Amino acid sequence: MMNVRPSEARGHVNHGWLDSHHTFAFGDYYDPSHMGFRALRVINEDRVAPRSGFGTHPHRDMEIITYVLSGQIEHRDSLGTVGVLRAGELQRMTAGTGVLHSEKNNTGQELHFLQIWILPDRKGLTPSYEQKGFPEKERQGRFRLVVSPDGQEGSLKVHQDVRLYSTLLGKGEQTEYALAPGRNAWLQVARGSGSLNGVELKAGDGVAVSEEARLVLSANEPLEALLFDLA
């Protein structure tokens, strides 16, 4: 069973410096029928204007994943972490008992990224931070594991039974994923267009998947997508 969340149905806010689309309820956008999917709580597609960004603010008891599509983002937090993420790089921040952080676009170009929140498997975790790049060649034509509970295959480690994969497909290319019995999936199209098990999708679309053993993703044009394997 597949349930498509169309790009145009997402919540939308534009603050001038920030243009953001919300797949699930977030901030002032409240939709009781779209509060998340399984442990997946937030997928925000954010475009941040040059020389601007999110000032220092708090989080707690959330696993926060940042996935950069273009541009770069500077991260600073109360753990003393300072990092710069570029396209193809991800960060995982465990907010746990509480952390302060800022995310800034200090360049002259627009920043385009996905902000993802995952509910942790327990509250009160010790805050921590992790960052890693995944080259295009590792993601081209296949689902490359980038986040997992145990850090398999060099992935970032998240405190939840979630596995996140990234893929890049050229026009006419396809890749497959076997979904184990009892597991669920969410596919988010970041760029391009294609189809999942024959269902046409475009950039910004998301798909909730359950009771499907085999997922076939095909590209009508160059496509970038994220696949969440969820309990």
C-alpha positions as CSV (number, residue, x, y, z in Angstrom):
1,M,0.0,0.0,0.0
2,M,1.3,3.4,-1.0
3,N,0.0,6.8,0.0
4,V,1.4,9.8,-1.8
5,R,1.9,13.2,0.0
6,P,2.1,15.6,-3.0
7,S,4.6,18.4,-3.0
8,E,1.9,21.1,-3.4
9,A,0.0,19.8,-0.4
10,R,2.8,20.5,2.0
11,G,2.7,23.4,4.4
12,H,4.6,26.5,3.2
13,V,6.1,29.6,4.8
14,N,8.2,32.3,3.3
15,H,10.0,34.7,5.7
16,G,12.1,36.3,2.9
17,W,15.4,34.9,4.2
18,L,13.8,31.4,4.5
19,D,11.5,29.6,2.1
20,S,10.3,26.4,3.7
21,H,8.0,23.5,2.8
22,H,6.8,21.2,5.5
23,T,5.8,17.6,4.7
24,F,4.5,17.2,8.2
25,A,3.0,19.6,10.8
26,F,5.7,22.1,12.0
27,G,5.8,25.4,13.7
28,D,2.7,27.5,12.7
29,Y,1.7,24.8,10.2
30,Y,-0.6,22.4,11.9
31,D,-2.3,19.5,10.2
32,P,-3.5,16.7,12.5
33,S,-3.7,14.3,9.6
34,H,0.0,14.7,8.8
35,M,1.9,14.7,12.1
36,G,4.6,12.4,10.9
37,F,5.0,8.7,9.8
38,R,6.1,6.1,12.3
39,A,9.3,7.5,14.0
40,L,9.7,10.1,11.3
41,R,8.4,13.5,12.6
42,V,9.7,16.3,10.3
43,I,10.9,16.7,6.7
44,N,11.3,20.3,5.9
45,E,12.7,21.5,2.6
46,D,14.5,24.7,3.3
47,R,16.0,27.4,1.1
48,V,18.0,29.9,3.0
49,A,19.1,33.2,1.4
50,P,22.8,34.2,1.3
51,R,24.3,35.7,4.6
52,S,21.4,34.5,6.7
53,G,20.2,31.5,8.7
54,F,18.8,30.2,12.0
55,G,20.1,31.9,15.1
56,T,21.0,30.0,18.3
57,H,18.0,28.1,19.6
58,P,17.3,25.0,21.8
59,H,16.3,21.4,21.0
60,R,15.8,18.4,23.2
61,D,14.8,14.7,22.9
62,M,15.1,14.6,19.1
63,E,17.4,13.1,16.5
64,I,18.0,15.8,13.9
65,I,19.4,15.0,10.4
66,T,20.5,17.7,8.0
67,Y,20.9,16.7,4.3
68,V,22.5,19.4,2.1
69,L,21.3,19.5,-1.6
70,S,23.2,22.6,-2.7
71,G,25.2,25.4,-1.0
72,Q,26.8,25.0,2.4
73,I,25.7,25.4,6.0
74,E,27.7,26.3,9.1
75,H,26.8,24.5,12.2
76,R,27.6,25.7,15.8
77,D,26.4,24.2,19.0
78,S,26.7,24.3,22.8
79,L,28.8,21.1,22.7
80,G,31.6,23.2,21.1
81,T,31.1,21.7,17.7
82,V,31.8,23.9,14.6
83,G,31.2,22.3,11.2
84,V,30.5,23.2,7.6
85,L,28.3,20.9,5.6
86,R,28.3,20.9,1.8
87,A,26.2,19.0,-0.9
88,G,26.4,15.3,-0.3
89,E,27.2,15.7,3.4
90,L,24.9,14.9,6.3
91,Q,25.0,15.7,10.0
92,R,23.2,14.0,12.9
93,M,22.6,15.9,16.1
94,T,21.2,14.1,19.1
95,A,19.5,16.8,21.1
96,G,18.8,14.5,24.1
97,T,18.8,16.4,27.4
98,G,19.2,19.7,25.6
99,V,21.4,21.5,23.2
100,L,21.7,25.0,21.7
101,H,22.7,25.4,18.1
102,S,22.7,27.7,15.1
103,E,22.7,27.0,11.3
104,K,23.9,29.7,9.0
105,N,24.4,30.3,5.3
106,N,27.5,32.5,5.4
107,T,28.1,32.3,1.6
108,G,26.8,34.5,-1.3
109,Q,24.7,31.6,-2.7
110,E,21.4,30.2,-1.7
111,L,21.4,27.2,0.6
112,H,19.1,24.3,-0.2
113,F,18.7,21.5,2.4
114,L,16.4,19.0,4.0
115,Q,15.9,19.2,7.8
116,I,14.7,15.8,9.2
117,W,13.6,15.0,12.7
118,I,13.3,11.5,14.0
119,L,11.9,10.6,17.4
120,P,14.5,8.9,19.5
121,D,14.0,5.4,21.0
122,R,14.3,7.0,24.5
123,K,14.4,10.4,26.2
124,G,17.3,11.9,28.1
125,L,20.1,10.8,25.8
126,T,23.5,12.6,26.1
127,P,23.7,15.2,23.3
128,S,26.1,14.4,20.5
129,Y,27.0,15.4,17.0
130,E,28.3,13.5,13.9
131,Q,29.0,14.6,10.3
132,K,30.0,12.7,7.2
133,G,30.1,13.0,3.4
134,F,28.9,10.4,1.0
135,P,30.3,10.8,-2.5
136,E,28.0,10.7,-5.5
137,K,29.7,7.6,-6.9
138,E,28.6,5.7,-3.7
139,R,25.0,6.8,-4.2
140,Q,24.7,6.6,-8.0
141,G,22.3,3.9,-9.2
142,R,21.8,2.4,-5.8
143,F,20.4,3.0,-2.3
144,R,23.4,3.9,-0.2
145,L,22.9,3.5,3.6
146,V,23.7,6.9,5.2
147,V,22.0,6.6,8.7
148,S,21.4,3.5,10.8
149,P,21.1,2.4,14.4
150,D,24.5,0.8,14.5
151,G,26.6,2.8,12.0
152,Q,26.7,0.0,9.4
153,E,28.7,0.6,6.2
154,G,30.1,3.8,7.6
155,S,26.7,5.4,8.1
156,L,25.8,8.0,10.7
157,K,24.4,6.5,13.9
158,V,20.9,7.4,15.0
159,H,19.2,6.4,18.2
160,Q,16.1,4.8,16.6
161,D,15.2,1.7,14.6
162,V,15.5,3.7,11.3
163,R,17.7,3.2,8.3
164,L,18.0,6.1,5.8
165,Y,19.3,5.6,2.3
166,S,20.2,8.1,-0.4
167,T,20.2,7.5,-4.1
168,L,21.0,9.3,-7.3
169,L,19.5,8.0,-10.6
170,G,20.2,9.1,-14.1
171,K,17.5,9.4,-16.7
172,G,16.0,6.0,-17.4
173,E,17.9,4.4,-14.5
174,Q,16.3,2.4,-11.7
175,T,17.1,0.7,-8.4
176,E,15.3,-1.7,-6.1
177,Y,14.9,-2.1,-2.4
178,A,13.5,-5.2,-0.5
179,L,11.3,-4.2,2.4
180,A,11.3,-6.9,5.1
181,P,8.0,-8.2,6.4
182,G,6.5,-5.8,9.0
183,R,8.7,-2.9,8.0
184,N,7.4,0.4,6.6
185,A,9.1,3.0,4.3
186,W,8.9,6.6,3.4
187,L,10.4,7.8,0.1
188,Q,11.1,11.5,-0.3
189,V,11.9,12.9,-3.8
190,A,14.5,15.7,-3.3
191,R,15.0,16.5,-7.0
192,G,13.9,15.4,-10.4
193,S,11.0,13.0,-11.2
194,G,10.3,9.4,-11.6
195,S,8.1,6.6,-10.3
196,L,7.9,4.2,-7.4
197,N,6.3,0.9,-8.2
198,G,4.7,2.6,-11.2
199,V,3.4,5.6,-9.2
200,E,4.6,8.9,-10.8
201,L,6.4,11.3,-8.5
202,K,8.1,14.7,-8.7
203,A,10.4,16.8,-6.6
204,G,8.9,17.4,-3.1
205,D,6.6,14.4,-3.2
206,G,6.7,11.9,-0.4
207,V,5.3,8.4,-0.2
208,A,4.2,6.3,2.8
209,V,4.7,2.6,2.1
210,S,3.5,-0.4,4.0
211,E,2.8,-4.1,3.1
212,E,5.1,-3.8,0.0
213,A,7.9,-6.4,-0.3
214,R,9.7,-4.8,-3.3
215,L,10.2,-1.2,-4.1
216,V,11.3,-0.2,-7.6
217,L,12.4,3.4,-8.1
218,S,12.8,4.6,-11.7
219,A,13.9,8.1,-13.0
220,N,12.2,10.0,-15.7
221,E,15.0,12.6,-15.4
222,P,18.0,12.8,-13.1
223,L,16.6,12.1,-9.6
224,E,17.7,12.3,-6.0
225,A,15.7,10.6,-3.3
226,L,15.8,9.5,0.3
227,L,14.4,6.2,1.5
228,F,13.5,5.7,5.2
229,D,13.1,2.0,6.3
230,L,11.0,2.2,9.5
231,A,9.6,-0.1,12.1
